[in-house]
Amino acid sequence: RPPPKPPDEGNPQPPVLPSSSFNSPPSRPPPKPPPCSSLFCKNDFEVLA
């Protein structure tokens, strides 16, 4: 089991990238939709796009 861990070092990096991406997108969109109105939400989406 010890030998398979060193080669796994390449795996820890990929999982870290997805974690950061998931933390960034969800952190930005969620805070806007809740406090925004139907029209506001649409405007925000257009401005973001």
KAMOVEN-V604580 format. One record per residue. OMEGA is omega in degrees with one decimal (none if undefined). D_CENTER is the distance of its C-alpha to the mean C-alpha in Angstrom with 2 decimals. Layout:
((OMEGA	D_CENTER) (OMEGA	D_CENTER))
//
This chain:
((-177.7	32.24) (-178.1	32.15) (-178.0	32.30) (-178.1	29.30) (-179.9	27.09) (179.9	27.61) (-179.1	26.58) (-177.9	23.42) (180.0	22.38) (-178.1	20.78) (-178.3	18.60) (-177.8	17.10) (-180.0	15.56) (-179.1	13.67) (-178.7	12.12) (-179.0	11.11) (179.6	9.24) (-178.1	7.03) (-178.4	6.65) (-179.2	5.81) (-177.9	3.29) (-178.0	1.98) (-176.6	3.99) (-178.1	4.19) (-177.3	3.94) (-177.1	5.34) (-176.0	7.33) (-177.4	8.88) (-176.6	9.90) (-177.1	11.18) (-177.3	13.45) (-177.7	15.03) (-176.1	15.97) (-176.6	17.74) (-176.3	20.00) (179.4	20.51) (-179.3	23.33) (-179.1	23.66) (-179.7	24.95) (-179.3	22.73) (-177.9	19.59) (-179.8	21.02) (-179.7	21.81) (-177.6	18.41) (-178.5	16.90) (-179.0	19.68) (-179.7	19.26) (-177.9	15.53) (none	16.59))
//
